[in-house]
Amino acid sequence: MNTTENNKLIAEFMGIDQVDIDTWLETNSNLHYHTSWDWLMPVIQKSRQENRLDYFDIVYYALEECDINITYKAVVEFIKEYNN
């Protein structure tokens, strides 16, 4: 998956419906989960609350790196596992 698809995956996880996602993308260049801690942290908070799979550890350890790229990738992996 590329960044756009990963960001759509995150948006869907956050409960944003496809129409709203498409509308956002028509008027903006992209979703900002991969570049903004302000966008990513609410996703992390929800991931922590939805920790049914005990898979949040990957996100937790990525946060320790204080690197948005590593954390973003961990969040995407968490959501993929969560959706399975």
ZAPA-267462 format. One record per atom (N, C-alpha, C): chain; x, y, z. Coordinates in nm, 4 decimals. Layout:
<recs>
REC chain        u        v        w
REC     A        X        Y        Z
...
</recs>
This chain:
<recs>
REC chain        u        v        w
REC     A   0.0845  -0.1190   0.0000
REC     A   0.0000   0.0000   0.0000
REC     A   0.0885   0.1246   0.0000
REC     A   0.0424   0.2261  -0.0691
REC     A   0.1162   0.3514  -0.0669
REC     A   0.0608   0.4418   0.0437
REC     A   0.1212   0.5570   0.0599
REC     A   0.0832   0.6482   0.1674
REC     A  -0.0636   0.6897   0.1589
REC     A  -0.1121   0.7187   0.0400
REC     A  -0.2522   0.7591   0.0245
REC     A  -0.3461   0.6483   0.0701
REC     A  -0.3172   0.5252   0.0296
REC     A  -0.4013   0.4125   0.0705
REC     A  -0.3914   0.3876   0.2208
REC     A  -0.2706   0.3993   0.2759
REC     A  -0.2541   0.3833   0.4207
REC     A  -0.3299   0.4905   0.4975
REC     A  -0.3253   0.6140   0.4479
REC     A  -0.3984   0.7211   0.5144
REC     A  -0.5491   0.6999   0.5073
REC     A  -0.5972   0.6473   0.3961
REC     A  -0.7400   0.6147   0.3858
REC     A  -0.7758   0.5043   0.4845
REC     A  -0.6883   0.4057   0.4987
REC     A  -0.7091   0.2982   0.5956
REC     A  -0.7216   0.3556   0.7368
REC     A  -0.6338   0.4486   0.7698
REC     A  -0.6375   0.5125   0.9018
REC     A  -0.7660   0.5920   0.9180
REC     A  -0.8024   0.6686   0.8174
REC     A  -0.9252   0.7493   0.8250
REC     A  -1.0474   0.6606   0.8469
REC     A  -1.0531   0.5490   0.7778
REC     A  -1.1646   0.4554   0.7957
REC     A  -1.1650   0.3987   0.9377
REC     A  -1.0465   0.3659   0.9903
REC     A  -1.0339   0.3181   1.1283
REC     A  -1.0870   0.4230   1.2263
REC     A  -1.0656   0.5489   1.1933
REC     A  -1.1100   0.6579   1.2802
REC     A  -1.2596   0.6877   1.2644
REC     A  -1.3254   0.6158   1.1740
REC     A  -1.4698   0.6317   1.1600
REC     A  -1.5123   0.7366   1.0596
REC     A  -1.4201   0.7824   0.9779
REC     A  -1.4536   0.8800   0.8744
REC     A  -1.5031   0.8026   0.7532
REC     A  -1.6214   0.8355   0.7048
REC     A  -1.6744   0.7567   0.5930
REC     A  -1.6074   0.7956   0.4612
REC     A  -1.6194   0.7086   0.3646
REC     A  -1.5499   0.7237   0.2366
REC     A  -1.5871   0.8535   0.1663
REC     A  -1.7118   0.8970   0.1756
REC     A  -1.7534   1.0214   0.1110
REC     A  -1.6758   1.1383   0.1692
REC     A  -1.6627   1.1430   0.3015
REC     A  -1.5882   1.2517   0.3645
REC     A  -1.4401   1.2470   0.3277
REC     A  -1.3844   1.1267   0.3199
REC     A  -1.2438   1.1119   0.2811
REC     A  -1.2246   1.1646   0.1391
REC     A  -1.3101   1.1221   0.0477
REC     A  -1.2982   1.1658  -0.0917
REC     A  -1.3176   1.3165  -0.1051
REC     A  -1.4123   1.3726  -0.0291
REC     A  -1.4345   1.5166  -0.0314
REC     A  -1.3104   1.5903   0.0172
REC     A  -1.2501   1.5410   0.1259
REC     A  -1.1271   1.6025   0.1777
REC     A  -1.0181   1.6007   0.0711
REC     A  -0.9997   1.4870   0.0067
REC     A  -0.8922   1.4722  -0.0911
REC     A  -0.9152   1.5565  -0.2164
REC     A  -1.0406   1.5889  -0.2468
REC     A  -1.0684   1.6747  -0.3619
REC     A  -1.0228   1.8174  -0.3377
REC     A  -1.0298   1.8623  -0.2124
REC     A  -0.9963   2.0020  -0.1830
REC     A  -0.8603   2.0192  -0.1151
REC     A  -0.7960   1.9092  -0.0780
REC     A  -0.6647   1.9124  -0.0136
REC     A  -0.5732   1.8136  -0.0845
REC     A  -0.4441   1.8324  -0.0680
REC     A  -0.3509   1.7448  -0.1387
REC     A  -0.3495   1.6037  -0.0816
REC     A  -0.3640   1.5896   0.0507
REC     A  -0.3646   1.4559   0.1104
REC     A  -0.4081   1.4615   0.2559
REC     A  -0.4282   1.3456   0.3115
REC     A  -0.4498   1.3330   0.4553
REC     A  -0.3122   1.3418   0.5202
REC     A  -0.3032   1.3880   0.6424
REC     A  -0.1736   1.4209   0.7016
REC     A  -0.1297   1.3280   0.8142
REC     A  -0.1822   1.2071   0.8180
REC     A  -0.1452   1.1147   0.9250
REC     A   0.0039   1.0820   0.9238
REC     A   0.0639   1.0821   0.8063
REC     A   0.2048   1.0439   0.7932
REC     A   0.3020   1.1591   0.8195
REC     A   0.2517   1.2815   0.8348
REC     A   0.3409   1.3972   0.8530
REC     A   0.3106   1.4807   0.9765
REC     A   0.2008   1.4535   1.0443
REC     A   0.1599   1.5391   1.1559
REC     A   0.1295   1.4576   1.2810
REC     A   0.2011   1.4885   1.3879
REC     A   0.1707   1.4252   1.5161
REC     A   0.0294   1.4620   1.5602
REC     A  -0.0168   1.5822   1.5257
REC     A  -0.1525   1.6241   1.5629
REC     A  -0.2580   1.5346   1.4997
REC     A  -0.2316   1.4837   1.3814
REC     A  -0.3232   1.3919   1.3150
REC     A  -0.3054   1.2496   1.3672
REC     A  -0.1816   1.2116   1.3939
REC     A  -0.1521   1.0723   1.4271
REC     A  -0.1846   1.0365   1.5722
REC     A  -0.1667   1.1290   1.6637
REC     A  -0.1861   1.0962   1.8056
REC     A  -0.3293   1.0523   1.8396
REC     A  -0.4338   1.1134   1.7845
REC     A  -0.5679   1.0597   1.8119
REC     A  -0.5862   0.9158   1.7621
REC     A  -0.5180   0.8809   1.6544
REC     A  -0.5236   0.7442   1.6025
REC     A  -0.4564   0.6495   1.7021
REC     A  -0.3441   0.6930   1.7555
REC     A  -0.2729   0.6127   1.8553
REC     A  -0.3596   0.5938   1.9791
REC     A  -0.4259   0.7005   2.0213
REC     A  -0.5140   0.6917   2.1375
REC     A  -0.6268   0.5916   2.1116
REC     A  -0.6879   0.5978   1.9953
REC     A  -0.7951   0.5034   1.9640
REC     A  -0.7390   0.3612   1.9537
REC     A  -0.6210   0.3460   1.8953
REC     A  -0.5577   0.2141   1.8856
REC     A  -0.5382   0.1540   2.0237
REC     A  -0.4965   0.2358   2.1151
REC     A  -0.4759   0.1895   2.2526
REC     A  -0.6077   0.1448   2.3150
REC     A  -0.7143   0.2180   2.2902
REC     A  -0.8446   0.1840   2.3449
REC     A  -0.9025   0.0584   2.2801
REC     A  -0.8677   0.0343   2.1541
REC     A  -0.9204  -0.0795   2.0790
REC     A  -0.8287  -0.2009   2.0878
REC     A  -0.7439  -0.2049   2.1854
REC     A  -0.6389  -0.3062   2.1957
REC     A  -0.6947  -0.4446   2.2278
REC     A  -0.7793  -0.4953   2.1423
REC     A  -0.8355  -0.6289   2.1618
REC     A  -0.7372  -0.7383   2.1226
REC     A  -0.6429  -0.7069   2.0361
REC     A  -0.5530  -0.8086   1.9825
REC     A  -0.4191  -0.8127   2.0553
REC     A  -0.4026  -0.7317   2.1554
REC     A  -0.2733  -0.7188   2.2228
REC     A  -0.1628  -0.6905   2.1223
REC     A  -0.1963  -0.6221   2.0163
REC     A  -0.0998  -0.5898   1.9121
REC     A  -0.0512  -0.4461   1.9253
REC     A  -0.0997  -0.3761   2.0260
REC     A  -0.0622  -0.2361   2.0444
REC     A   0.0856  -0.2216   2.0791
REC     A   0.1489  -0.3278   2.1259
REC     A   0.2902  -0.3204   2.1631
REC     A   0.3760  -0.2631   2.0515
REC     A   0.3470  -0.2983   1.9269
REC     A   0.4265  -0.2475   1.8153
REC     A   0.4162  -0.0951   1.8067
REC     A   0.2986  -0.0410   1.8343
REC     A   0.2803   0.1038   1.8335
REC     A   0.3514   0.1658   1.9538
REC     A   0.3370   0.1028   2.0685
REC     A   0.3990   0.1519   2.1914
REC     A   0.5507   0.1646   2.1747
REC     A   0.6136   0.0603   2.1240
REC     A   0.7590   0.0627   2.1065
REC     A   0.8019   0.1612   1.9974
REC     A   0.7196   0.1774   1.8959
REC     A   0.7503   0.2757   1.7923
REC     A   0.7459   0.4174   1.8489
REC     A   0.6528   0.4429   1.9385
REC     A   0.6446   0.5746   2.0015
REC     A   0.7718   0.6084   2.0789
REC     A   0.8337   0.5072   2.1366
REC     A   0.9578   0.5304   2.2115
REC     A   1.0691   0.5861   2.1231
REC     A   1.0609   0.5614   1.9951
REC     A   1.1616   0.6127   1.9015
REC     A   1.1444   0.7618   1.8733
REC     A   1.0274   0.8158   1.9035
REC     A   0.9972   0.9580   1.8767
REC     A   1.0212   0.9938   1.7302
REC     A   0.9880   0.9002   1.6434
REC     A   1.0054   0.9187   1.4992
REC     A   0.8694   0.8950   1.4343
REC     A   0.8160   0.9975   1.3708
REC     A   0.6809   0.9859   1.3147
REC     A   0.6747   0.8798   1.2047
REC     A   0.7799   0.8616   1.1289
REC     A   0.7784   0.7613   1.0217
REC     A   0.7662   0.6200   1.0773
REC     A   0.8432   0.5905   1.1802
REC     A   0.8377   0.4584   1.2429
REC     A   0.7021   0.4365   1.3081
REC     A   0.6531   0.5381   1.3775
REC     A   0.5249   0.5274   1.4469
REC     A   0.4098   0.5128   1.3480
REC     A   0.4136   0.5898   1.2413
REC     A   0.3108   0.5806   1.1370
REC     A   0.3035   0.4389   1.0807
REC     A   0.4178   0.3819   1.0472
REC     A   0.4208   0.2458   0.9940
REC     A   0.3652   0.1453   1.0945
REC     A   0.3964   0.1639   1.2227
REC     A   0.3451   0.0744   1.3263
REC     A   0.1931   0.0866   1.3382
REC     A   0.1418   0.2080   1.3285
REC     A  -0.0032   0.2301   1.3360
REC     A  -0.0722   0.1606   1.2183
REC     A  -0.0151   0.1727   1.1003
REC     A  -0.0730   0.1068   0.9823
REC     A  -0.0746  -0.0443   1.0033
REC     A   0.0340  -0.1000   1.0536
REC     A   0.0394  -0.2442   1.0792
REC     A  -0.0634  -0.2854   1.1848
REC     A  -0.0770  -0.2048   1.2892
REC     A  -0.1775  -0.2324   1.3919
REC     A  -0.3169  -0.2387   1.3301
REC     A  -0.3502  -0.1394   1.2474
REC     A  -0.4841  -0.1341   1.1892
REC     A  -0.5080  -0.2522   1.0951
REC     A  -0.4069  -0.2899   1.0192
REC     A  -0.4222  -0.4067   0.9323
REC     A  -0.4521  -0.5313   1.0149
REC     A  -0.3806  -0.5510   1.1240
REC     A  -0.4052  -0.6654   1.2116
REC     A  -0.5421  -0.6549   1.2778
REC     A  -0.5771  -0.5358   1.3202
REC     A  -0.7066  -0.5115   1.3841
REC     A  -0.8209  -0.5467   1.2886
REC     A  -0.8049  -0.5123   1.1623
REC     A  -0.9101  -0.5368   1.0626
REC     A  -0.9227  -0.6834   1.0247
REC     A  -0.8189  -0.7613   1.0490
REC     A  -0.8231  -0.9043   1.0148
REC     A  -0.8991  -0.9828   1.1149
</recs>
